[in-house]
Amino acid sequence: MRTDVMRMNRKSWIRPDPDRSGPASEAGLGNFVFPRHEQKKRKMFAPEKKDTLRDTYTEEFFLEHQEYLPAYRYLAKLILSAFDACAVESVCDVGCGHGFLVECLRQEGISQSFGLDGSSSAEFLWNDTSHRGAYSVADLTSAEAVDALPPVDIVCSFETGEHLPKDAADTYIRTLTHHGPAAIFFSAATPFQNLGENPTHINEQQCGFWITAFARWGYELHVPATVALRNRMFSDFEVFRNAWWYPKNLLVFVPNGKRRKGIRLLMDENGPVETPLWFPPGMETDPVSNLMFERDFYEYLYIVCRHAKVSS
């Protein structure tokens, strides 16, 4: 495991912008912005709007993700480890792409594992005919997507929200929460996560945006579970060195107190006390990546500290 810890440089802190408002501000997290020269660079890479999801998310797009299979195996075990034994019987991965997480969950004994994606190109990789009925395609920007989502104990949606238009974000979260799952494991790319060079990222947001969106549908961030699971992932450098966005962005949501169901999230009593933060290989010297990581970690630490203050 890599032991070097990310160094914080005060001169490169992201500056809060008091003149901006939005969901992140409403959540009390603030809106952090890049320096003006980086904002200009970001505009240079503004994505062109595609006519269909199939045009944007081709078979080649999904094939590029095969190298992340070890991370999906880890995620499947991690998700199930957060609950009492045998408490989880069904899971749906929204934005499942190639279906790796669904396959890994089945290997862990969750036979009722399903996948839902917004692009028909993903079907190219669903070549296991015995489980093919577990996958479906639906327009994740449409309110009708809820009809394709089966009622399950757990919903997962990793690195999907950034691929959907901002004006569809509320519909997307409504779909995830529609059947009242006991927990939702979620992550989405933050601004400049791909250095502005990925045209499929059309709605990169800080986590405050999503926390506010989930709150509108009766779900709140489970801070202890989020911290525990991020700590575990950051402690496995070899697994996530090429899939670093999962430990950086993971958020665990549960129904608010009035709606909470019986599945109990376990506390990570044996996990690491401190989070071993690290930069992905090759990104340590990139100034924009430094800004992005520091901004995201500061926002995350703010959430954790605010939770600790409220709980004390």
C-alpha positions as CSV (number, residue, x, y, z in Angstrom):
1,M,0.0,0.0,0.0
2,R,1.3,3.4,-0.9
3,T,2.0,5.4,2.3
4,D,2.8,8.9,1.0
5,V,0.1,11.4,2.0
6,M,-1.2,14.2,-0.2
7,R,0.5,17.5,0.7
8,M,-1.7,20.5,0.9
9,N,-0.3,23.8,-0.6
10,R,-2.0,26.8,0.9
11,K,-1.2,28.9,-2.2
12,S,-3.3,26.5,-4.4
13,W,-6.4,26.4,-2.2
14,I,-9.6,26.8,-4.1
15,R,-11.3,30.1,-3.4
16,P,-14.9,30.3,-2.2
17,D,-17.0,32.5,-4.5
18,P,-19.4,34.4,-2.3
19,D,-21.3,35.8,-5.3
20,R,-22.4,32.4,-6.6
21,S,-25.5,30.5,-5.4
22,G,-26.9,27.1,-6.1
23,P,-27.6,23.7,-4.6
24,A,-24.2,23.4,-3.1
25,S,-24.6,26.7,-1.3
26,E,-28.1,25.6,-0.2
27,A,-26.6,22.5,1.4
28,G,-24.2,24.8,3.3
29,L,-21.2,23.5,1.5
30,G,-20.2,26.5,-0.5
31,N,-19.4,26.7,-4.2
32,F,-15.7,26.5,-5.0
33,V,-14.4,27.8,-8.2
34,F,-11.2,27.5,-10.2
35,P,-9.0,30.5,-10.9
36,R,-10.1,32.5,-13.9
37,H,-7.4,31.1,-16.3
38,E,-8.6,27.6,-15.5
39,Q,-12.2,28.6,-16.1
40,K,-11.2,29.8,-19.5
41,K,-9.5,26.5,-20.2
42,R,-12.6,24.6,-19.1
43,K,-14.7,26.5,-21.7
44,M,-12.3,25.4,-24.4
45,F,-13.4,21.8,-23.8
46,A,-17.1,22.5,-23.7
47,P,-18.8,19.3,-25.0
48,E,-20.9,19.3,-28.1
49,K,-24.4,18.0,-27.7
50,K,-25.0,14.6,-29.2
51,D,-28.3,13.6,-30.8
52,T,-28.6,10.2,-29.1
53,L,-27.0,8.3,-26.2
54,R,-26.0,5.6,-28.5
55,D,-23.9,8.1,-30.6
56,T,-22.1,9.2,-27.5
57,Y,-21.8,6.0,-25.5
58,T,-20.6,3.5,-28.1
59,E,-19.5,-0.1,-27.7
60,E,-15.9,1.2,-27.7
61,F,-16.7,3.6,-24.8
62,F,-17.8,0.7,-22.6
63,L,-15.0,-1.6,-23.7
64,E,-12.5,1.0,-22.4
65,H,-13.8,0.3,-18.9
66,Q,-12.8,-3.4,-18.8
67,E,-9.5,-2.5,-17.1
68,Y,-11.5,-1.5,-14.0
69,L,-12.8,-5.0,-13.3
70,P,-10.7,-5.4,-10.1
71,A,-12.3,-2.2,-8.7
72,Y,-15.8,-3.6,-9.4
73,R,-15.0,-6.8,-7.6
74,Y,-13.8,-4.7,-4.6
75,L,-16.9,-2.5,-4.8
76,A,-19.3,-5.6,-4.7
77,K,-17.6,-6.9,-1.6
78,L,-17.5,-3.4,0.0
79,I,-21.2,-2.7,-0.6
80,L,-22.2,-6.0,1.0
81,S,-19.8,-5.6,3.9
82,A,-21.7,-2.5,5.0
83,F,-24.7,-4.6,6.1
84,D,-25.6,-7.4,8.4
85,A,-25.0,-10.9,6.9
86,C,-27.8,-12.0,4.5
87,A,-29.6,-8.6,5.0
88,V,-29.2,-7.7,1.3
89,E,-31.1,-9.8,-1.2
90,S,-31.4,-7.5,-4.2
91,V,-29.3,-4.8,-5.9
92,C,-29.7,-2.7,-9.0
93,D,-26.8,-0.8,-10.7
94,V,-28.1,2.2,-12.5
95,G,-25.8,3.3,-15.3
96,C,-24.3,-0.2,-15.3
97,G,-22.5,0.0,-18.6
98,H,-20.8,-3.3,-19.2
99,G,-22.5,-4.9,-16.2
100,F,-19.3,-5.8,-14.3
101,L,-20.7,-4.7,-10.9
102,V,-23.8,-6.8,-11.5
103,E,-21.7,-9.8,-12.4
104,C,-19.5,-9.3,-9.3
105,L,-22.6,-9.1,-7.0
106,R,-23.9,-12.3,-8.5
107,Q,-20.5,-13.9,-7.7
108,E,-20.9,-12.7,-4.1
109,G,-24.2,-14.6,-3.9
110,I,-26.7,-11.8,-4.7
111,S,-28.7,-13.6,-7.4
112,Q,-31.2,-10.8,-7.6
113,S,-28.7,-8.3,-9.1
114,F,-29.9,-6.1,-12.0
115,G,-28.4,-3.6,-14.3
116,L,-30.0,-0.5,-16.0
117,D,-28.3,1.7,-18.6
118,G,-29.2,4.6,-20.8
119,S,-27.4,3.5,-23.9
120,S,-28.4,0.5,-26.1
121,S,-24.7,0.1,-26.9
122,A,-24.1,-1.4,-23.5
123,E,-26.1,-4.5,-24.7
124,F,-23.1,-5.5,-26.7
125,L,-21.3,-6.5,-23.5
126,W,-24.3,-8.3,-21.9
127,N,-23.3,-11.5,-23.5
128,D,-24.2,-13.9,-20.7
129,T,-27.5,-15.2,-22.0
130,S,-28.4,-16.9,-18.6
131,H,-28.5,-13.5,-16.9
132,R,-29.4,-11.3,-19.9
133,G,-32.9,-10.7,-18.5
134,A,-31.4,-9.0,-15.6
135,Y,-30.3,-6.0,-17.8
136,S,-32.5,-3.3,-19.4
137,V,-32.1,-0.1,-21.2
138,A,-34.1,3.1,-20.3
139,D,-33.7,6.8,-20.9
140,L,-32.3,8.0,-17.6
141,T,-33.4,11.6,-18.4
142,S,-37.0,10.5,-18.5
143,A,-39.5,10.1,-15.7
144,E,-40.5,6.8,-17.3
145,A,-37.1,5.3,-16.3
146,V,-38.7,4.3,-13.0
147,D,-40.7,1.7,-14.8
148,A,-37.5,-0.2,-15.8
149,L,-36.1,-0.1,-12.2
150,P,-37.1,-3.1,-10.1
151,P,-37.8,-2.7,-6.4
152,V,-34.6,-3.7,-4.7
153,D,-32.9,-3.4,-1.3
154,I,-29.9,-1.4,-2.6
155,V,-29.4,0.9,-5.5
156,C,-25.9,1.8,-6.9
157,S,-25.1,4.4,-9.4
158,F,-21.4,5.1,-9.9
159,E,-20.1,7.9,-12.2
160,T,-23.3,8.3,-14.1
161,G,-24.8,11.6,-13.1
162,E,-22.1,13.6,-14.9
163,H,-23.2,12.0,-18.2
164,L,-26.7,13.4,-18.0
165,P,-27.9,17.0,-18.6
166,K,-28.1,19.2,-15.5
167,D,-31.9,19.7,-16.1
168,A,-32.4,16.0,-15.9
169,A,-30.6,15.6,-12.6
170,D,-33.7,15.8,-10.5
171,T,-35.4,13.1,-12.6
172,Y,-32.4,10.9,-12.4
173,I,-32.4,11.1,-8.5
174,R,-36.1,10.5,-8.4
175,T,-35.5,7.3,-10.3
176,L,-32.8,6.1,-7.9
177,T,-35.0,6.8,-4.8
178,H,-38.4,5.8,-6.3
179,H,-38.8,2.4,-4.7
180,G,-37.4,3.6,-1.3
181,P,-34.2,1.4,-1.2
182,A,-32.6,1.0,2.2
183,A,-29.4,2.6,0.9
184,I,-28.0,4.2,-2.3
185,F,-24.3,4.0,-3.1
186,F,-23.5,6.9,-5.4
187,S,-20.7,8.8,-7.0
188,A,-20.4,11.3,-9.8
189,A,-17.5,13.2,-11.4
190,T,-16.6,16.6,-10.0
191,P,-15.6,19.7,-12.0
192,F,-12.4,19.2,-13.9
193,Q,-12.1,15.5,-12.9
194,N,-11.1,14.7,-16.5
195,L,-9.3,18.0,-17.0
196,G,-12.1,19.2,-19.2
197,E,-11.1,16.8,-21.9
198,N,-14.0,14.3,-21.7
199,P,-16.9,15.4,-23.9
200,T,-19.2,12.9,-22.3
201,H,-19.0,14.8,-19.0
202,I,-21.8,17.4,-19.4
203,N,-22.8,17.9,-15.8
204,E,-19.8,17.7,-13.4
205,Q,-20.9,18.9,-10.0
206,Q,-19.5,19.0,-6.5
207,C,-21.1,16.6,-4.0
208,G,-23.2,19.4,-2.4
209,F,-25.2,19.5,-5.6
210,W,-26.1,15.8,-5.2
211,I,-26.7,16.0,-1.5
212,T,-29.3,18.7,-2.1
213,A,-30.9,16.7,-4.9
214,F,-31.2,13.6,-2.8
215,A,-32.6,15.6,0.1
216,R,-35.5,16.7,-2.2
217,W,-36.5,13.1,-2.5
218,G,-36.2,12.2,1.2
219,Y,-32.7,10.9,1.4
220,E,-29.8,12.0,3.5
221,L,-26.0,11.4,3.5
222,H,-24.9,8.7,5.9
223,V,-21.6,10.3,6.9
224,P,-20.2,7.5,9.0
225,A,-20.7,4.9,6.3
226,T,-19.3,7.2,3.7
227,V,-16.2,7.8,5.7
228,A,-15.7,4.1,6.6
229,L,-16.0,3.0,3.0
230,R,-13.9,5.7,1.6
231,N,-11.2,4.9,4.1
232,R,-11.2,1.2,3.0
233,M,-10.9,2.2,-0.6
234,F,-8.1,4.7,-0.1
235,S,-6.3,2.0,1.9
236,D,-6.1,-0.2,-1.3
237,F,-3.9,1.8,-3.6
238,E,-3.2,-1.1,-6.0
239,V,-6.9,-1.7,-6.6
240,F,-7.9,1.9,-7.1
241,R,-4.8,3.5,-8.6
242,N,-6.4,3.5,-12.0
243,A,-10.0,4.0,-10.7
244,W,-9.3,6.7,-8.2
245,W,-12.7,8.5,-8.7
246,Y,-14.5,5.8,-6.7
247,P,-12.8,6.5,-3.3
248,K,-12.7,10.3,-4.1
249,N,-16.4,10.6,-4.9
250,L,-18.3,7.8,-3.0
251,L,-21.4,9.0,-1.1
252,V,-23.8,6.7,0.8
253,F,-27.4,7.9,1.1
254,V,-30.2,6.5,3.3
255,P,-33.9,7.4,3.8
256,N,-34.3,10.2,6.3
257,G,-35.2,9.3,9.8
258,K,-38.9,9.0,9.3
259,R,-38.6,6.6,6.3
260,R,-35.6,4.5,7.3
261,K,-36.0,0.8,6.7
262,G,-34.7,-2.2,8.6
263,I,-31.4,-2.9,6.9
264,R,-28.8,-1.6,9.2
265,L,-25.5,-0.1,8.0
266,L,-22.6,-1.5,10.0
267,M,-20.0,0.8,11.4
268,D,-16.4,0.2,10.3
269,E,-15.0,-0.5,13.8
270,N,-11.8,-2.2,12.4
271,G,-11.1,0.2,9.6
272,P,-8.2,2.6,9.4
273,V,-8.3,5.5,11.8
274,E,-6.9,8.0,9.3
275,T,-7.6,8.2,5.6
276,P,-4.4,7.7,3.6
277,L,-5.0,10.2,0.9
278,W,-3.0,9.9,-2.3
279,F,-2.8,11.3,-5.8
280,P,-3.2,9.0,-8.7
281,P,0.0,8.0,-10.6
282,G,1.1,10.7,-13.0
283,M,-1.2,13.4,-11.6
284,E,0.9,14.6,-8.7
285,T,2.5,17.4,-10.7
286,D,-0.5,18.6,-12.7
287,P,-1.6,21.9,-11.3
288,V,-5.3,21.5,-12.3
289,S,-5.5,18.0,-10.9
290,N,-4.0,19.4,-7.6
291,L,-6.7,22.0,-7.5
292,M,-9.4,19.5,-8.2
293,F,-8.3,17.1,-5.6
294,E,-7.7,19.7,-2.9
295,R,-11.1,21.3,-3.5
296,D,-12.9,17.9,-3.3
297,F,-11.1,16.8,-0.2
298,Y,-11.7,20.1,1.6
299,E,-15.4,19.9,0.8
300,Y,-15.5,16.3,2.0
301,L,-13.7,17.2,5.3
302,Y,-16.1,20.1,5.8
303,I,-19.0,17.6,5.6
304,V,-17.4,15.2,8.0
305,C,-16.5,18.0,10.5
306,R,-20.0,19.5,10.3
307,H,-21.5,16.1,11.0
308,A,-19.1,15.5,14.0
309,K,-20.1,18.9,15.4
310,V,-23.8,18.2,15.1
311,S,-23.5,14.7,16.5
312,S,-21.4,15.8,19.5
